[in-house]
Amino acid sequence: MLPVLLLFLLIAATEIGPVMKAEARHCLSQSHQFKGACFSHSNCANVCHNEGFPGGECKTDKLERKCYCKKVIRLFRLVRFGLGLFCWGY
């Protein structure tokens, strides 16, 4: 019985402490330099690259095809007692 209790306490103690988790999300921003309707993902990605983004994609917005630049943003969460609390992001 004592070994089972010690094992339970050990598992519970590791679950109580804060744990840092990193999540990645995609941030989309409409291109400021792309002209006209967007039908080529590669052209959009090239324009976005010139704007400082790693990539881009064409999307439909109110029946219009527009170029949106894409960037991956990492968010860090502090998870304690099953609650997700945002600490900081960049």
C-alpha positions in Angstrom: 0.0 0.0 0.0 2.8 2.4 0.8 4.5 2.1 -2.6 1.2 2.9 -4.3 0.7 5.9 -2.1 4.3 7.2 -2.8 3.8 6.7 -6.6 0.6 8.6 -6.5 2.2 11.5 -4.5 5.1 11.6 -7.0 2.8 11.8 -10.0 0.6 14.4 -8.3 3.7 16.5 -7.4 4.9 16.6 -11.0 1.4 17.7 -12.2 1.1 20.6 -9.8 4.1 22.7 -11.0 3.9 25.2 -13.8 4.8 23.9 -17.3 5.7 26.1 -20.2 4.2 25.1 -23.6 4.9 26.8 -26.9 2.2 27.0 -29.5 2.5 28.3 -33.1 -0.2 30.3 -34.8 -0.3 31.8 -38.3 -0.7 35.5 -38.5 -2.2 36.8 -41.8 -1.8 40.4 -42.9 -3.0 41.8 -46.2 -0.1 42.8 -48.5 0.4 46.5 -49.0 2.4 46.1 -52.3 0.5 43.4 -54.2 -1.5 44.9 -57.1 -4.6 43.4 -58.7 -6.4 40.1 -58.1 -4.4 37.4 -56.5 -4.4 34.1 -58.4 -0.8 32.9 -58.0 0.4 31.8 -54.6 4.0 32.0 -55.7 3.6 35.6 -56.9 1.9 36.5 -53.6 4.7 34.8 -51.6 7.4 36.7 -53.6 5.7 40.1 -52.9 5.3 39.1 -49.2 9.0 38.1 -49.0 9.9 41.6 -50.2 7.7 43.0 -47.4 9.6 41.0 -44.8 7.3 38.0 -44.4 8.4 34.4 -44.9 5.4 33.6 -47.2 2.0 34.5 -48.5 -1.2 33.0 -50.0 -4.2 34.2 -52.0 -7.5 34.3 -50.2 -11.0 35.4 -51.1 -12.3 38.4 -49.3 -15.8 39.7 -50.1 -15.6 38.1 -53.6 -12.2 39.6 -54.2 -8.9 37.6 -54.4 -6.3 39.3 -52.3 -2.8 38.5 -51.3 -2.2 37.9 -47.6 1.3 37.7 -46.1 1.8 34.9 -43.6 4.0 34.7 -40.5 4.3 32.1 -37.8 4.0 33.5 -34.3 5.0 31.5 -31.2 2.9 32.0 -28.1 4.0 30.8 -24.8 1.5 29.6 -22.2 2.0 28.9 -18.5 -0.1 25.9 -17.7 -0.8 25.4 -14.0 -3.6 23.2 -12.5 -5.0 22.7 -16.0 -5.5 26.4 -16.6 -4.0 28.1 -19.7 -2.6 31.5 -18.8 -0.8 33.5 -21.4 2.5 34.9 -20.1 4.0 36.5 -23.2 4.2 36.1 -27.0 6.3 37.4 -29.8 
